[in-house]
């Protein structure tokens, strides 16, 4: 793309189990208004709007038909992105391309989900009717099958996975927007929580969350005027795989979409050793074991050594590469917004506005999106234009 683009502002709602005080459109408005206030912009200064949502989880189709007004999209170029769990990160990538193309100077992306309106997983129809739909159609059963393969292949332990949960829950206590705040959780408590499906304990799985998140992209020239420390997009990569989960062998073990997307992103930025060169990472980890698998897929360590990273505190807030200072998806999961939140939190770290969850002197930040093994998104943000 010909033009450099940066994230200049972010805005999030307070994320919680049920937002009965607002409609879906009002919830979207909260995030959009917060992002506009962050940039000291008027809605008239936004050229394009992108909405991202895990469609049908609220029990309705085409939510953008009535929600676009809450996002400031009335009478403007307005898109809706729905790519499963990656909807929010795919929306962010679309927003980047809108501005990088030169067609728009600014674009606002709003990811959102209000699952309390619907209580449905009808959108899982992509699963094979003879196997996946009965055994692994929803997230818990799906992950249980994949995690069993991963544990057998890599040898990670339940204790190591529980440490991921403890890290996420404690980090979330420093994030006022996070859904779950569990400051005193221990490994023992995680392992004592009931199994949802072996080997997943209840405290190792993401919650169901209502919430929205907005990010504003601006082109070079305008970005510097809107933000004192823009988060420049150095790479934005997406990869797609087979639509039928049964066709993917050892999917959590290899997660080839994430491996391919991250290697392409690293190539674009010139990263050779991600563990040493990245300053912070916001990973889309719906379950503890996924975060460990992503360490390997992203090249933070060789295959089979993810357990060592969590044991040694490498990915803790004070470690060599802090992962999910926000608390991650394990602490907040409005699905259509979850990927947008990863991008927003990575940008906040570059902006130096992470509050109690700020990692010192962040220059290079990674954000990922995940969608049912079929999609992976990777975005790398930098304090330098490159």
C-alpha positions in Angstrom: 0.0 0.0 0.0 1.2 3.5 -0.8 0.3 5.4 2.3 1.5 5.0 5.8 -1.4 4.6 8.3 -1.5 4.8 12.1 -4.0 4.2 14.9 -4.6 7.5 16.5 -7.4 6.8 19.0 -9.2 4.0 20.8 -12.4 3.7 22.8 -14.0 0.9 24.7 -17.2 0.3 26.7 -17.2 -1.3 30.1 -17.4 -5.0 29.3 -19.7 -7.2 31.3 -22.0 -10.2 31.1 -25.2 -8.2 30.3 -25.6 -4.6 29.2 -29.4 -4.4 29.7 -29.1 -0.6 30.2 -28.4 0.0 26.5 -29.5 -1.2 23.1 -26.9 -2.6 20.7 -26.8 0.7 18.8 -26.3 2.7 22.1 -23.5 0.3 23.1 -21.8 0.9 19.8 -22.2 4.7 20.2 -20.4 4.5 23.6 -17.3 3.0 22.0 -17.4 5.3 19.0 -17.9 8.4 21.2 -15.0 7.4 23.4 -12.7 7.0 20.5 -13.7 10.3 19.0 -13.1 12.0 22.4 -9.7 10.3 22.6 -8.7 11.9 19.3 -10.5 15.2 20.0 -12.4 14.6 16.7 -15.9 15.2 15.5 -17.8 12.4 13.8 -17.9 14.6 10.7 -14.1 14.1 10.4 -14.6 10.3 10.0 -14.6 9.4 6.3 -15.4 5.7 6.5 -17.0 3.4 9.1 -16.4 -0.4 9.5 -18.6 -2.5 11.8 -17.4 -5.9 13.0 -19.7 -8.5 14.5 -20.0 -12.3 15.0 -23.3 -12.3 13.2 -26.3 -14.3 14.5 -24.9 -14.7 18.0 -27.5 -12.1 19.1 -30.2 -14.0 17.1 -30.5 -11.3 14.4 -29.0 -10.9 11.0 -27.6 -7.7 9.4 -27.3 -5.7 12.7 -25.5 -2.9 10.7 -28.8 -2.0 9.1 -29.9 -0.2 12.2 -26.6 0.1 14.2 -24.6 2.1 11.6 -26.1 5.3 12.9 -24.7 4.7 16.4 -21.3 4.4 14.8 -21.5 7.6 12.9 -22.0 5.8 9.6 -25.2 7.4 8.5 -24.8 8.7 4.9 -21.2 7.5 4.8 -19.2 4.7 3.3 -20.0 1.9 5.8 -19.1 -1.8 5.8 -19.8 -4.7 8.0 -17.2 -7.5 8.5 -18.2 -10.9 9.8 -15.4 -13.5 9.8 -16.2 -15.5 12.9 -14.0 -14.9 15.9 -11.6 -12.8 13.8 -14.4 -10.3 12.9 -12.9 -7.6 15.1 -9.4 -8.0 13.9 -10.5 -8.4 10.3 -12.4 -5.2 10.7 -9.3 -3.5 11.9 -7.4 -4.8 8.9 -10.1 -3.5 6.6 -10.0 -0.1 8.3 -6.2 0.0 7.7 -6.6 -0.8 4.0 -9.4 1.8 3.5 -6.9 4.5 4.6 -3.8 3.0 3.1 -5.5 2.8 -0.3 -5.7 6.6 -0.3 -9.5 6.6 -0.8 -10.1 7.8 2.7 -8.1 9.9 5.2 -9.8 8.5 8.3 -11.7 5.3 9.1 -13.3 4.2 12.4 -13.7 0.5 13.1 -16.1 -0.6 15.8 -16.2 -4.3 16.9 -19.2 -5.3 19.0 -21.2 -8.1 20.5 -24.3 -8.2 22.7 -24.8 -11.9 23.2 -27.2 -11.4 26.0 -29.8 -10.3 23.4 -29.8 -13.7 21.7 -28.4 -16.8 23.5 -27.6 -18.7 20.3 -24.7 -20.3 18.5 -26.6 -20.7 15.2 -23.6 -19.4 13.4 -21.7 -22.6 13.9 -23.3 -24.2 10.8 -20.0 -24.4 9.0 -19.2 -27.6 11.0 -19.4 -31.0 9.4 -22.9 -32.6 10.1 -21.5 -36.1 10.5 -18.9 -35.3 13.1 -18.1 -31.8 14.2 -21.7 -30.6 14.7 -22.4 -33.3 17.3 -19.0 -33.4 19.0 -17.1 -30.2 18.5 -19.5 -27.6 17.1 -19.3 -25.1 20.0 -16.1 -23.7 21.5 -15.7 -25.9 24.5 -16.0 -29.3 22.8 -14.1 -28.0 19.8 -11.2 -27.0 22.0 -11.3 -30.1 24.2 -10.6 -32.3 21.1 -7.8 -30.0 19.9 -6.2 -29.5 23.3 -6.0 -33.3 23.8 -4.0 -33.5 20.6 -1.8 -30.6 21.7 -1.1 -32.0 25.1 -0.1 -35.4 23.6 2.1 -33.7 21.0 3.8 -31.1 23.2 3.6 -32.4 26.7 2.2 -29.2 28.4 0.7 -29.8 31.8 -2.5 -28.7 33.5 -0.5 -26.7 35.9 1.2 -24.7 33.1 -2.2 -24.0 31.5 -3.5 -22.9 34.9 -0.7 -20.4 35.2 -1.9 -18.8 32.0 -5.3 -18.3 33.6 -3.7 -16.8 36.8 -1.7 -14.4 34.7 -4.7 -13.3 32.6 -7.0 -12.8 35.6 -4.4 -10.8 37.5 -3.6 -8.6 34.5 -7.3 -7.9 34.0 -7.4 -6.3 37.5 -5.3 -3.5 36.1 -7.7 -2.9 33.2 -10.9 -1.0 34.2 -12.7 -2.1 31.1 -12.1 -5.8 31.6 -15.0 -8.1 32.3 -13.5 -10.4 34.9 -11.5 -9.1 37.8 -10.1 -12.0 40.0 -7.1 -10.6 41.8 -6.3 -13.4 44.2 -6.8 -16.4 41.9 -4.3 -19.2 42.3 -3.2 -22.2 40.2 -4.8 -24.5 42.8 -8.2 -22.7 42.5 -8.0 -23.0 38.7 -7.4 -26.7 38.9 -10.1 -27.2 41.5 -12.7 -25.5 39.3 -15.1 -27.9 37.5 -14.2 -29.4 34.1 -16.2 -28.0 31.3 -14.8 -30.7 29.0 -11.5 -32.4 29.9 -8.9 -31.0 30.2 -10.6 -27.5 30.3 -11.4 -26.2 33.7 -14.1 -23.5 34.1 -11.5 -20.9 35.1 -9.5 -21.6 32.0 -12.2 -20.6 29.5 -13.2 -17.1 28.3 -16.5 -15.5 29.5 -19.5 -14.5 27.5 -19.4 -10.7 27.3 -21.4 -7.7 26.0 -19.2 -4.9 24.8 -17.8 -2.8 22.0 -14.4 -1.3 21.0 -13.5 1.4 18.5 -10.2 2.3 16.8 -9.6 5.2 14.5 -7.1 5.0 11.6 -5.6 8.1 10.0 -3.2 8.6 7.1 0.3 10.1 7.3 0.1 13.8 7.7 -3.2 13.8 9.6 -2.2 11.1 12.1 0.6 13.2 13.5 -1.8 16.1 14.1 -4.3 13.9 15.8 -2.0 11.9 18.1 1.3 12.8 19.8 2.5 9.2 19.5 0.7 7.4 16.7 0.7 3.6 16.5 1.9 3.0 12.9 0.7 -0.1 11.2 3.8 -1.9 9.9 2.0 -5.2 8.9 -1.5 -6.4 8.6 -1.9 -10.0 7.4 -4.8 -12.5 7.3 -4.8 -16.2 6.3 -7.7 -18.6 5.8 -7.9 -22.4 5.8 -10.4 -25.2 5.2 -14.0 -24.4 6.3 -14.6 -27.9 7.7 -12.8 -28.5 11.0 -12.6 -32.3 10.4 -10.3 -31.6 7.5 -7.7 -29.9 9.8 -5.4 -32.4 11.4 -3.9 -31.5 14.8 -5.3 -28.0 14.3 -4.2 -26.5 17.6 -0.8 -28.2 17.4 0.1 -26.6 14.0 -2.4 -23.7 13.5 -0.9 -23.1 10.1 -2.9 -20.0 9.4 -1.3 -18.3 12.4 2.2 -19.6 11.5 1.9 -18.4 7.9 0.3 -15.0 8.8 2.9 -14.2 11.5 5.9 -15.2 9.3 4.6 -12.9 6.6 4.1 -10.1 9.1 7.6 -10.5 10.5 9.0 -10.5 7.0 7.3 -7.2 6.3 8.7 -5.6 9.5 12.1 -7.3 9.4 11.6 -9.2 12.6 14.0 -12.2 13.0 13.6 -13.0 16.7 10.1 -12.1 17.8 10.6 -12.9 21.5 13.5 -10.5 21.6 12.3 -7.8 19.2 8.6 -7.4 20.2 7.9 -5.4 23.3 4.3 -6.6 24.0 1.8 -9.0 22.5 -2.0 -9.1 22.6 -3.1 -12.6 21.6 -6.6 -13.8 21.0 -6.7 -16.8 23.4 -10.2 -18.1 24.2 -8.7 -20.8 26.4 -5.5 -21.2 28.4 -4.0 -23.9 26.2 -4.5 -21.8 23.1 -2.1 -19.1 24.5 0.6 -21.8 25.0 0.1 -23.1 21.5 0.2 -19.6 20.1 3.6 -19.0 21.7 4.9 -21.8 19.5 3.0 -20.8 16.4 4.2 -17.2 16.6 7.8 -18.3 17.0 8.2 -17.0 20.6 9.8 -20.4 21.3 10.5 -23.7 19.5 7.7 -26.2 19.4 7.3 -28.0 22.7 8.8 -25.2 24.9 5.7 -23.1 25.5 5.4 -24.5 29.0 8.9 -23.3 29.8 7.9 -19.7 28.9 5.0 -19.6 31.3 7.0 -21.4 34.0 9.8 -18.9 33.7 7.6 -15.9 33.7 8.8 -14.8 30.2 5.3 -13.6 29.3 4.4 -12.0 32.6 4.0 -8.2 33.0 7.6 -8.0 34.1 8.9 -10.6 31.7 10.9 -10.4 28.5 7.7 -10.3 26.4 4.5 -9.4 28.3 1.5 -11.2 26.8 -2.0 -9.8 27.2 -1.5 -7.0 29.8 -5.2 -6.3 29.2 -6.2 -9.7 30.6 -6.9 -11.0 27.1 -9.9 -12.8 25.8 -9.8 -15.0 28.9 -11.0 -12.0 30.8 -13.1 -10.2 28.2 -14.9 -11.8 25.2 -17.5 -9.8 23.2 -16.7 -11.9 20.2 -17.2 -9.4 17.4 -15.1 -6.9 19.4 -12.5 -9.3 20.8 -10.1 -8.9 17.9 -10.6 -5.2 17.8 -9.7 -5.0 21.5 -6.4 -6.8 20.8 -5.6 -4.1 18.2 -6.8 -1.3 20.5 -4.8 -2.6 23.5 -1.6 -3.0 21.3 -2.1 0.6 20.1 -2.6 1.9 23.7 0.8 0.4 24.6 2.4 2.3 21.7 0.5 5.5 22.7 1.9 5.0 26.2 -1.7 5.3 27.6 -2.1 1.8 29.1 -2.5 3.1 32.6 -1.8 0.5 35.3 -1.3 -2.1 32.5 1.2 -0.1 30.6 4.5 -1.9 29.7 7.5 0.5 29.8 8.9 1.9 26.6 6.9 0.0 24.0 8.1 0.5 20.5 6.8 -2.7 18.7 3.5 -4.4 19.5 1.8 -7.5 18.1 -2.0 -8.2 18.0 -3.6 -11.3 16.7 -7.1 -12.5 15.8 -8.5 -16.1 15.8 -11.5 -17.6 14.2 -12.3 -21.3 14.6 -8.9 -22.5 13.2 -10.1 -21.2 9.8 -8.8 -17.6 10.1 -5.8 -15.9 11.6 -5.1 -12.2 11.6 -1.8 -10.6 12.6 -1.2 -6.8 13.0 2.1 -5.3 14.0 2.2 -1.7 15.3 5.2 0.5 15.8 6.1 3.9 17.3 8.2 4.4 14.2 6.8 4.8 10.7 9.2 2.4 9.2 
